């Protein structure tokens, strides 16, 4: 408990400092990302309303049945930004300052931070372990749930490392030809997008592999991970993922990609700043966390690597870019099918902080079960 409280206090201090750095950031040369294509020709969408299923149907029993019918053996739940085990790079900063620090101590602190996130966030923008444990109890023994943790820092290199860590986890916890389903909240979807390129063969694949081999992983291990994961069919479902990294068209020819976005209105565009106080238009973080919104980092090496990744993945942290990109209020990714869902969290009184500006609704018990059920029924229809 002391470690949790201590870690949380440090996070508050560092978050305030990082926010100040972000607020007064100056413009720089950038790789432009196009947010003007509001309804991409390569994407599809439908408007839905969240509702309780009628009759005596129990979602908790239907989900295991559908998972078994679709032959999934492993289901991953991957959290988004700021609810992981190093959301503000504090531990990375400490490790860099004290390289001889015991890995056991570091892991203990990371676990304490994650426990603190679970304690504070619970089911708001966070896959709470108890909910997933309850779902697991209804599943056959041959279906495994994995609640995956990554740093959750808000910048390129953190997501790159998260993607590699996720690939290692999948390779370790699954076998050849096992079918895997992954749910990712918020920027966890960027981890999925990165993996889609690493398992493909396009121009971005080459740049990502070169970067990883240069800084993060041995070539032999990376090639082995890619070879192993190519033999595991994977479908992706994102929850409120902002429009950032592109998806691999080649990889998605044989794999399903679904997006759930908290949205109100007939037009697939987000809302204005003034309406965000009552979450009138749905998920505002999804439309705000676009290119330019990344946090600054304190570790010099990571800062330099993020600048290098700007040339590969597009601008990370830049206020001028952020202000321009937010104006488009973009909802739809260039790939995948979108469920624009009215989760009915709009309010007549200010509720933005309670709902994280409409971004925390997906991982609440009833909404998450409904999302899982809807995604599985869609995948079944398309199979």
SULBELSUL-V857856 format. One line per field, one symbol per residue. phi: phi as a letter, one per 40 degrees, with the letter a starting at -180 (. if undefined). psi: psi as a letter, one per 40 degrees, with the letter a starting at -180 (. if undefined). Layout:
phi=???
psi=???
//
This chain:
phi=.ccccccccccccccccccccccbcccadbccbcbcccbcccbbaacbbcacccgbcbccccddccdcccgcbabcbbcccgbcbacbgccccccccbcccccccccccdcccccccccccfccgaccdccccccdccccccbbbbccbbcgccadcccdcccccccccccccbbdgccbbbbbcfcccccccccccccbabccdcccccccccbbacdccccccccccccbcbbbbbbgcccbccbccccccbbcbbbbbcabhcccbcbccccccbfdbhcccdccccdhccccbccddccccccccdcbbgdcbaccccccccdcfcbcccbgbbbcbccfbcbcbdbcccbffgccccccdcccccccccccccccccc
psi=dddddddddddddddddddddddfiiiihihihheegdgideiiiihihhihiiaehhdddddddddddefhehhhhhiaiefaegdffddddddddgdehhdddddddddddddddddddbehfhghdddddddddeiidehhhhghhideigidddddddddddddddddeiihehhhhhhhhbedddddddddddeagaddddddddddddddiiddddddddddddehhhihhihfhihciiihdddedeiihihhhhihidhgiaaiddeddefdebhdddedfaheeiiiidhdddddddddddedeihchhdddddddddefhdhieiihhhhhhefeiieihedddeffeeeddeicdddddddddddddddde.
//
